[in-house]
Amino acid sequence: MAKHFREPGAPAPQPKRRAPEELSAHDGAAPQQGFFAGEPYTPAPYGQQDEQQAYAPAPYADEAPRRARKKRRWPIALAAVLALAAVGAGAYLYLNPPFYKVSINGAERTVKAGTTVQDVVDEGLASPAAGDLIAIDGSVAQQGGGTAYAATVNGAEADGGRRLASGDQLQVDDGTDVDEEYTEATETIPHGESGGDHSTLSSYYNGSIHVFSAGEDGQKTVRTGKVSGKTVEEVTKQPTDAGYSSYHANVGDQKVIALTFDDGPWHTTTGQILDILKENGAHATFFQIGEQIAGMADIEKRIVEEGNQVATHTWDHARGSGQGVNLTFMSPEEQRAEVQKGFEAIESALGTSVTHVLRAPGGNYYGPLVDNLKDLVDAEVGWDVDTEDWSRPGAGAIESALLSAKPGDVVLMHDGGGDRSQTVEALRSALPKLAAQGYKFVTVDELMAYGK
């Protein structure tokens, strides 16, 4: 057998296939095709096979029904989603209704969700009247300038931004008046030059309060309304005129009386009088003899602790050259010593300073004495009502004098210098009666604060 060689890279020789005609002619049989026709099997190169003859697995017998079932499932899922959405929407609307009912001033109303108190007013569901803006002098500076309304929700105070919830009870009332804002300034009240006469005893009785002063300015507060422009003045400190002044306290319509007691302290009477004052909520001023204070520091302290005032009635009631009644009989040096020692005795017993208020023995405070003592004495105090209890006229007479007092009066009584049981009895009876008339009982310092 001959061997055939091929050059490297030359294609492999293909077996020769006979045509059917040749087979037929050769074999004498009808032409046939394919493997069973006697043709040797020659595999086609990979990738050139007929696609129809490629391997394809046979379908499952139930594949078509499975596909049908898949197609029928999506309407069910959609319905479930829609049902859940409907339930969710229903729950949301139940919890967050777009409209709901509330009570407005006792009437049931339907409001939209989120409605505020201010919305209720703006929409006319409540019609409150605004308050006014009140001027500094009490007049109306601007009608409707006060608060627009006052509101409560379920009984609690609420502002206009409060949102209403279902079932809330809203009460909207008229607004309130508002005071206008103001500016405030302090102004000086210049003191005057009174220069009243003090040369004779008769000048002493021009008033119960006697002051010799170098003069002191007063003060007032001026408030000016920012809207109205109106002003109101209030005197906060009364001016004191330079020179000598004799005046009656200007208490206006205030029913106040200054009770005063001379010649104490007294071992029995002073304590009894303090008891009566305390029982009636009353205060008084005690003009005391300096030499009698020694050993009575406890009573002195009680006087002050219970709201009363201690003042001087000189050291020994102007004994010696003053004849026990008149400082004007004494030399200038004796006058000053008599007053200075009186104040020193008081301040030593109390352990503190006091205002320098004097009652001159016998009411003798005139002439050169006034000039001589002006740097030692803040004020000298006389009286408007003299009960003359020193003469012991009887408790009834003393009580009648007490009941005759008028607003701003200074009443003269005694807690020392002898038996003052009539004074105690009269005071115990008169004070409740005066209190029933509306009177209050103040100290001399408190009375002087009212000014002229």
C-alpha positions as CSV (number, residue, x, y, z in Angstrom):
1,M,0.0,0.0,0.0
2,A,1.4,3.3,-1.0
3,K,1.9,5.9,1.7
4,H,0.9,9.4,1.2
5,F,2.8,12.3,2.6
6,R,1.5,15.8,3.1
7,E,3.3,18.9,3.6
8,P,3.2,20.4,6.9
9,G,0.3,22.8,7.3
10,A,-1.6,21.2,4.3
11,P,-5.3,20.3,5.0
12,A,-6.0,16.7,5.7
13,P,-7.4,14.8,2.8
14,Q,-11.2,14.2,3.0
15,P,-12.6,10.8,2.2
16,K,-14.4,10.7,-1.1
17,R,-18.2,10.3,-0.9
18,R,-20.0,8.6,-3.7
19,A,-23.0,10.2,-5.2
20,P,-26.3,8.3,-4.9
21,E,-26.4,7.9,-8.6
22,E,-23.1,6.1,-8.4
23,L,-24.4,3.8,-5.7
24,S,-27.5,3.1,-7.6
25,A,-25.7,2.4,-10.8
26,H,-23.1,0.4,-9.0
27,D,-25.4,-1.6,-6.7
28,G,-28.4,-1.7,-8.9
29,A,-30.6,-0.6,-6.0
30,A,-32.6,2.6,-5.4
31,P,-30.6,5.5,-4.1
32,Q,-30.7,5.9,-0.3
33,Q,-29.4,8.6,2.0
34,G,-27.9,8.5,5.4
35,F,-26.0,6.1,7.5
36,F,-28.3,3.2,6.7
37,A,-27.8,3.8,3.0
38,G,-24.3,2.5,3.4
39,E,-22.6,5.9,3.5
40,P,-19.8,6.0,6.0
41,Y,-20.5,8.4,9.1
42,T,-18.5,11.6,8.7
43,P,-19.1,14.0,11.8
44,A,-19.4,17.6,10.9
45,P,-17.0,20.0,12.5
46,Y,-18.0,21.3,16.0
47,G,-20.2,24.3,15.7
48,Q,-21.5,23.5,12.2
49,Q,-24.1,21.1,13.3
50,D,-27.7,21.9,12.5
51,E,-29.2,23.8,15.3
52,Q,-32.3,21.8,15.1
53,Q,-30.2,18.7,15.7
54,A,-28.5,20.3,18.8
55,Y,-29.4,18.7,22.2
56,A,-32.6,19.9,23.7
57,P,-34.1,18.2,26.7
58,A,-37.7,17.3,26.5
59,P,-40.1,19.5,28.4
60,Y,-41.7,18.2,31.7
61,A,-45.1,16.8,31.2
62,D,-46.6,19.4,33.7
63,E,-44.7,22.5,32.5
64,A,-47.7,24.2,30.9
65,P,-50.0,24.0,34.0
66,R,-47.2,25.4,36.2
67,R,-47.0,28.5,34.0
68,A,-50.7,28.9,34.1
69,R,-50.7,28.8,37.9
70,K,-47.9,31.5,38.0
71,K,-50.0,33.8,35.8
72,R,-53.0,33.4,38.1
73,R,-51.1,34.4,41.4
74,W,-50.5,38.2,40.7
75,P,-54.1,39.4,41.0
76,I,-54.2,37.7,44.4
77,A,-51.0,39.5,45.6
78,L,-52.3,42.8,44.2
79,A,-55.5,42.5,46.1
80,A,-53.7,41.7,49.3
81,V,-51.5,44.8,48.9
82,L,-54.5,46.9,48.2
83,A,-56.3,45.5,51.3
84,L,-53.3,46.2,53.5
85,A,-53.1,49.7,52.1
86,A,-56.8,50.2,52.8
87,V,-56.4,49.0,56.4
88,G,-53.4,51.3,56.9
89,A,-55.2,54.2,55.5
90,G,-58.2,53.5,57.6
91,A,-56.1,53.3,60.8
92,Y,-54.2,56.5,59.9
93,L,-57.5,58.4,59.3
94,Y,-58.9,56.9,62.6
95,L,-55.8,58.2,64.5
96,N,-55.5,61.4,62.5
97,P,-58.9,62.4,61.3
98,P,-59.0,65.5,59.0
99,F,-62.0,66.9,60.9
100,Y,-63.2,66.4,64.5
101,K,-65.5,67.9,67.1
102,V,-64.5,70.3,69.9
103,S,-66.4,72.5,72.3
104,I,-66.0,76.2,71.9
105,N,-67.5,78.3,74.7
106,G,-69.9,75.5,75.5
107,A,-71.1,74.9,71.9
108,E,-70.0,71.8,69.9
109,R,-68.1,72.7,66.7
110,T,-66.4,70.7,63.9
111,V,-63.0,71.9,63.0
112,K,-60.3,70.7,60.7
113,A,-57.2,69.0,62.0
114,G,-54.5,71.4,63.2
115,T,-56.8,74.2,64.1
116,T,-55.3,76.6,66.7
117,V,-57.0,78.9,69.3
118,Q,-56.1,81.8,67.1
119,D,-57.7,80.1,64.1
120,V,-60.9,79.8,66.1
121,V,-60.9,83.6,66.7
122,D,-59.9,84.4,63.1
123,E,-62.6,82.3,61.7
124,G,-65.3,83.9,63.9
125,L,-66.0,80.7,65.9
126,A,-65.5,82.9,69.0
127,S,-65.8,86.7,69.1
128,P,-64.0,88.1,72.2
129,A,-63.6,91.8,72.8
130,A,-60.0,93.0,73.3
131,G,-59.0,94.9,76.5
132,D,-57.9,98.5,76.5
133,L,-54.5,100.0,76.9
134,I,-54.6,102.1,80.1
135,A,-52.7,105.3,80.3
136,I,-50.4,106.2,83.2
137,D,-53.1,108.4,84.8
138,G,-55.8,105.7,84.6
139,S,-57.5,106.9,81.5
140,V,-57.9,104.9,78.3
141,A,-54.9,105.5,76.0
142,Q,-56.0,103.1,73.3
143,Q,-59.2,101.2,72.9
144,G,-58.5,97.5,72.1
145,G,-54.9,98.0,72.9
146,G,-54.9,95.4,75.7
147,T,-54.8,91.6,75.4
148,A,-56.9,90.3,72.5
149,Y,-58.5,87.5,74.5
150,A,-58.0,85.1,77.3
151,A,-58.3,81.4,76.5
152,T,-58.2,78.1,78.3
153,V,-58.2,74.5,76.9
154,N,-59.6,71.9,79.2
155,G,-59.3,74.4,82.1
156,A,-55.6,75.2,81.5
157,E,-54.4,78.6,80.2
158,A,-53.6,78.5,76.5
159,D,-52.1,80.9,74.0
160,G,-53.1,81.5,70.4
161,G,-50.7,78.8,69.0
162,R,-52.3,76.0,71.0
163,R,-53.6,73.3,68.6
164,L,-56.9,71.7,69.4
165,A,-57.4,68.0,69.7
166,S,-60.6,66.0,69.3
167,G,-62.9,66.5,72.3
168,D,-61.0,69.5,73.6
169,Q,-63.1,72.1,75.5
170,L,-62.0,75.6,74.5
171,Q,-63.2,78.7,76.5
172,V,-62.4,82.1,74.9
173,D,-63.1,85.2,77.0
174,D,-62.7,88.9,76.5
175,G,-59.2,90.3,76.7
176,T,-57.9,92.2,79.7
177,D,-56.8,95.8,80.1
178,V,-53.0,96.5,80.0
179,D,-51.1,99.4,81.6
180,E,-49.0,101.3,79.2
181,E,-45.3,101.2,79.6
182,Y,-43.7,104.4,80.9
183,T,-40.4,106.1,81.5
184,E,-39.5,107.2,85.0
185,A,-37.3,110.0,86.2
186,T,-36.5,111.4,89.6
187,E,-36.7,115.2,90.1
188,T,-35.7,117.5,92.9
189,I,-38.2,119.6,94.8
190,P,-36.4,122.7,95.9
191,H,-36.9,123.7,99.5
192,G,-38.3,127.0,100.4
193,E,-37.4,129.7,102.9
194,S,-40.1,129.8,105.5
195,G,-38.4,131.8,108.2
196,G,-41.5,131.6,110.5
197,D,-41.7,133.5,113.7
198,H,-40.4,131.7,116.8
199,S,-39.8,134.7,119.1
200,T,-42.7,134.3,121.4
201,L,-44.6,131.5,123.1
202,S,-47.7,132.2,121.1
203,S,-45.9,131.1,117.9
204,Y,-45.4,127.7,119.4
205,Y,-49.1,126.9,119.0
206,N,-49.2,127.6,115.3
207,G,-48.7,123.9,114.9
208,S,-47.8,120.8,116.9
209,I,-44.5,120.1,115.0
210,H,-41.7,122.6,115.3
211,V,-38.6,122.4,113.1
212,F,-35.6,124.7,112.6
213,S,-33.7,123.6,109.5
214,A,-31.0,124.8,107.2
215,G,-33.3,123.6,104.5
216,E,-33.5,120.3,102.6
217,D,-34.7,119.6,99.1
218,G,-37.4,117.0,98.5
219,Q,-37.7,114.5,95.7
220,K,-40.5,113.4,93.3
221,T,-40.8,110.6,90.8
222,V,-42.2,111.6,87.4
223,R,-43.6,108.8,85.2
224,T,-44.4,109.5,81.5
225,G,-46.6,107.1,79.4
226,K,-44.9,105.9,76.3
227,V,-48.2,105.9,74.3
228,S,-50.3,108.6,75.9
229,G,-47.5,111.0,76.7
230,K,-49.2,111.8,80.0
231,T,-47.3,112.2,83.2
232,V,-47.9,111.4,86.9
233,E,-45.9,112.7,89.8
234,E,-45.4,111.1,93.2
235,V,-43.6,112.9,96.0
236,T,-41.2,110.5,97.6
237,K,-39.5,113.0,100.0
238,Q,-41.1,116.2,101.3
239,P,-38.8,119.2,101.2
240,T,-38.0,121.0,104.4
241,D,-37.9,124.7,104.3
242,A,-35.0,126.6,105.7
243,G,-35.7,128.5,108.9
244,Y,-38.3,127.8,111.6
245,S,-41.5,126.0,110.8
246,S,-44.5,125.3,113.0
247,Y,-47.1,123.1,111.3
248,H,-49.7,120.4,111.6
249,A,-49.0,117.2,109.8
250,N,-50.8,117.0,106.5
251,V,-52.3,113.4,106.6
252,G,-54.9,114.0,104.0
253,D,-57.8,111.5,104.4
254,Q,-55.7,109.2,106.5
255,K,-57.2,108.7,110.0
256,V,-54.0,108.6,112.0
257,I,-53.3,109.9,115.5
258,A,-49.9,110.2,117.4
259,L,-50.3,109.2,121.0
260,T,-47.5,110.6,123.3
261,F,-46.6,110.0,126.9
262,D,-44.4,112.3,129.1
263,D,-42.3,111.9,132.3
264,G,-41.5,108.2,132.1
265,P,-40.3,105.7,132.3
266,W,-42.3,104.7,135.3
267,H,-41.9,101.3,137.1
268,T,-45.6,100.4,137.0
269,T,-47.5,102.5,134.5
270,T,-45.2,102.4,131.5
271,G,-45.5,98.6,131.3
272,Q,-49.3,98.7,131.6
273,I,-49.6,101.2,128.8
274,L,-47.3,99.1,126.6
275,D,-49.7,96.1,127.2
276,I,-52.7,98.2,126.1
277,L,-51.0,99.4,123.0
278,K,-50.0,95.9,122.0
279,E,-53.5,94.6,122.6
280,N,-54.9,97.3,120.2
281,G,-52.1,97.2,117.6
282,A,-51.2,100.7,118.5
283,H,-47.9,102.6,118.5
284,A,-46.9,105.6,120.5
285,T,-44.0,107.9,121.4
286,F,-42.5,108.1,124.9
287,F,-40.9,111.5,125.9
288,Q,-38.6,110.4,128.8
289,I,-36.7,112.0,131.6
290,G,-33.1,111.0,131.2
291,E,-32.2,110.6,134.9
292,Q,-35.1,108.1,135.3
293,I,-33.8,105.7,132.6
294,A,-31.0,104.3,134.8
295,G,-31.8,100.7,135.7
296,M,-34.7,100.5,133.3
297,A,-33.0,99.4,130.1
298,D,-35.3,96.4,129.8
299,I,-38.4,98.7,129.6
300,E,-36.6,100.9,127.1
301,K,-35.8,98.0,124.8
302,R,-39.4,96.7,125.1
303,I,-40.7,100.1,124.0
304,V,-38.6,100.0,120.8
305,E,-39.0,96.3,120.1
306,E,-42.8,96.7,120.1
307,G,-42.7,99.4,117.4
308,N,-42.8,102.4,119.6
309,Q,-40.5,105.5,119.7
310,V,-38.4,106.9,122.5
311,A,-37.6,110.6,122.5
312,T,-36.3,113.0,125.2
313,H,-38.1,115.2,127.7
314,T,-34.7,116.6,128.8
315,W,-32.4,115.2,131.5
316,D,-34.3,116.3,134.7
317,H,-37.3,118.3,133.4
318,A,-35.2,121.6,133.5
319,R,-34.7,121.6,137.3
320,G,-32.5,124.2,138.9
321,S,-32.4,127.5,137.0
322,G,-35.1,126.2,134.7
323,Q,-37.4,125.9,137.7
324,G,-38.5,122.5,136.5
325,V,-40.6,123.7,133.7
326,N,-38.8,126.2,131.4
327,L,-35.6,125.8,129.4
328,T,-35.7,129.5,128.4
329,F,-34.8,130.4,132.0
330,M,-31.5,128.5,131.7
331,S,-28.2,129.7,130.3
332,P,-27.3,128.6,126.7
333,E,-24.8,126.2,128.1
334,E,-27.3,124.7,130.6
335,Q,-29.9,124.4,127.8
336,R,-27.5,122.4,125.6
337,A,-26.3,120.2,128.4
338,E,-30.0,119.5,129.5
339,V,-30.9,118.2,126.0
340,Q,-27.6,116.4,125.2
341,K,-27.7,114.4,128.5
342,G,-31.3,113.4,127.8
343,F,-30.4,111.9,124.4
344,E,-27.3,110.2,125.8
345,A,-29.3,108.4,128.5
346,I,-31.7,107.0,125.9
347,E,-29.0,105.9,123.5
348,S,-26.9,104.3,126.2
349,A,-29.8,102.2,127.4
350,L,-30.7,101.1,123.9
351,G,-27.2,100.7,122.6
352,T,-28.1,102.6,119.5
353,S,-28.8,106.1,118.2
354,V,-32.3,107.5,117.9
355,T,-33.8,110.5,116.0
356,H,-33.3,113.6,118.0
357,V,-36.9,114.5,118.8
358,L,-37.5,116.7,121.9
359,R,-40.5,117.8,123.9
360,A,-39.5,120.9,125.9
361,P,-40.9,120.9,129.4
362,G,-44.1,123.0,129.6
363,G,-44.0,123.5,125.8
364,N,-41.5,126.3,126.3
365,Y,-39.7,126.3,123.0
366,Y,-39.3,129.8,121.6
367,G,-36.9,132.7,121.3
368,P,-33.1,132.3,121.3
369,L,-33.5,128.7,122.7
370,V,-34.6,127.6,119.2
371,D,-31.4,128.9,117.5
372,N,-29.2,127.6,120.4
373,L,-30.5,124.0,120.0
374,K,-31.0,123.8,116.2
375,D,-27.9,121.6,115.7
376,L,-29.0,119.2,118.5
377,V,-32.7,118.9,117.8
378,D,-34.3,117.5,114.6
379,A,-37.7,118.5,115.8
380,E,-39.6,119.7,118.8
381,V,-43.1,118.3,119.3
382,G,-45.9,119.9,121.1
383,W,-49.5,118.7,121.1
384,D,-53.0,119.3,119.6
385,V,-55.0,117.6,122.3
386,D,-54.1,118.0,126.0
387,T,-55.9,115.4,128.1
388,E,-54.7,117.2,131.3
389,D,-54.3,113.7,132.8
390,W,-51.4,115.1,134.9
391,S,-54.1,116.8,137.1
392,R,-56.0,113.5,137.5
393,P,-59.5,114.8,136.4
394,G,-60.9,111.3,136.3
395,A,-60.7,108.5,133.7
396,G,-63.9,109.7,132.0
397,A,-62.6,113.2,131.4
398,I,-59.3,111.8,130.0
399,E,-61.2,109.4,127.7
400,S,-63.4,112.2,126.4
401,A,-60.3,114.3,125.5
402,L,-58.9,111.2,123.7
403,L,-62.0,110.7,121.7
404,S,-62.0,114.3,120.5
405,A,-58.8,113.8,118.5
406,K,-58.9,114.4,114.8
407,P,-56.7,113.0,111.9
408,G,-53.1,114.2,112.3
409,D,-53.4,115.3,115.9
410,V,-50.8,114.8,118.6
411,V,-52.3,113.7,121.9
412,L,-50.6,114.6,125.2
413,M,-50.7,112.1,128.1
414,H,-48.3,111.0,130.9
415,D,-47.0,107.6,131.9
416,G,-44.8,109.0,134.8
417,G,-44.6,111.7,137.4
418,G,-47.1,110.2,139.8
419,D,-50.2,108.0,139.9
420,R,-51.3,107.5,136.3
421,S,-54.0,104.8,136.9
422,Q,-56.7,107.1,135.5
423,T,-54.7,107.5,132.3
424,V,-54.3,103.7,132.0
425,E,-58.1,103.2,132.5
426,A,-59.0,105.9,130.0
427,L,-56.6,104.5,127.4
428,R,-57.9,101.0,127.8
429,S,-61.5,102.2,127.1
430,A,-60.8,104.8,124.4
431,L,-58.4,102.9,122.0
432,P,-60.9,100.2,120.9
433,K,-63.5,103.0,120.3
434,L,-61.1,105.0,118.2
435,A,-60.0,101.9,116.3
436,A,-63.7,101.1,115.5
437,Q,-63.9,104.6,113.9
438,G,-61.0,103.6,111.6
439,Y,-58.2,105.4,113.4
440,K,-54.6,104.1,113.5
441,F,-52.0,105.1,116.1
442,V,-48.6,106.1,114.8
443,T,-45.3,107.4,116.2
444,V,-44.1,111.0,115.9
445,D,-41.6,110.0,113.3
446,E,-44.3,108.3,111.3
447,L,-46.6,111.3,111.6
448,M,-43.8,113.7,110.5
449,A,-43.3,111.6,107.3
450,Y,-46.6,113.0,106.0
451,G,-45.1,116.4,105.7
452,K,-46.7,119.8,106.0
